[in-house]
Amino acid sequence: MNNDQNGNKILFSVTIEELQQEAECHIGRRLTDDELHTAAKCIESGLSFGLDTVVKAAIEEATGS
């Protein structure tokens, strides 16, 4: 698990290199800069959309609430 600049543990991250490796597996090549920008925006949007629900569910599961 990695830490941010303040020493806080990062629970989830997607690096550009991980995204490029996935692209190579799925489409057989790396993404262009424009494609990378679009894919990054989509990932950010997708993760932001459901993150509140996921965090709440994780807390409830961990505490038995």
PLY file of the C-alpha trace (Angstrom):
ply
format ascii 1.0
element vertex 65
property float x
property float y
property float z
element edge 64
property int vertex1
property int vertex2
end_header
0.00 0.00 0.00
1.38 3.41 -0.96
1.31 6.67 0.94
0.47 10.17 -0.28
2.66 13.24 0.32
1.25 13.63 3.84
1.95 10.01 4.79
-1.69 8.91 4.47
-2.15 5.40 3.10
-3.74 5.30 -0.35
-6.50 2.68 -0.49
-7.02 2.63 -4.25
-5.25 4.10 -7.23
-4.92 3.62 -10.97
-1.66 4.68 -12.52
-1.19 5.77 -16.12
1.08 2.76 -16.63
-1.61 0.39 -15.32
-4.12 1.95 -17.69
-1.69 1.62 -20.58
-1.05 -2.04 -19.72
-4.80 -2.69 -19.71
-5.08 -0.97 -23.09
-2.34 -3.19 -24.48
-4.23 -6.28 -23.27
-7.61 -5.13 -24.58
-6.76 -3.36 -27.84
-3.19 -4.48 -28.50
-1.58 -1.06 -28.19
-0.99 1.84 -25.83
-3.40 4.77 -25.77
-2.59 8.03 -27.51
-2.42 11.19 -25.41
-5.97 12.13 -26.45
-7.30 8.64 -25.69
-5.46 8.62 -22.38
-7.02 11.95 -21.41
-10.51 10.66 -22.26
-9.97 7.35 -20.47
-8.66 9.13 -17.36
-11.71 11.41 -17.28
-14.00 8.38 -17.61
-12.26 6.53 -14.79
-12.38 9.59 -12.55
-16.06 10.12 -13.30
-16.94 6.47 -12.79
-15.09 6.22 -9.50
-16.50 9.49 -8.22
-20.05 8.49 -9.12
-20.16 5.43 -6.88
-17.47 6.23 -4.35
-19.84 7.54 -1.67
-21.90 4.35 -1.88
-18.83 2.12 -1.77
-17.32 3.95 1.22
-20.59 3.85 3.14
-21.03 0.14 2.43
-17.43 -0.58 3.48
-17.91 1.21 6.79
-21.19 -0.58 7.43
-19.62 -3.94 6.62
-16.61 -3.27 8.83
-18.73 -2.15 11.79
-21.63 -4.56 11.35
-24.05 -1.61 11.06
0 1
1 2
2 3
3 4
4 5
5 6
6 7
7 8
8 9
9 10
10 11
11 12
12 13
13 14
14 15
15 16
16 17
17 18
18 19
19 20
20 21
21 22
22 23
23 24
24 25
25 26
26 27
27 28
28 29
29 30
30 31
31 32
32 33
33 34
34 35
35 36
36 37
37 38
38 39
39 40
40 41
41 42
42 43
43 44
44 45
45 46
46 47
47 48
48 49
49 50
50 51
51 52
52 53
53 54
54 55
55 56
56 57
57 58
58 59
59 60
60 61
61 62
62 63
63 64
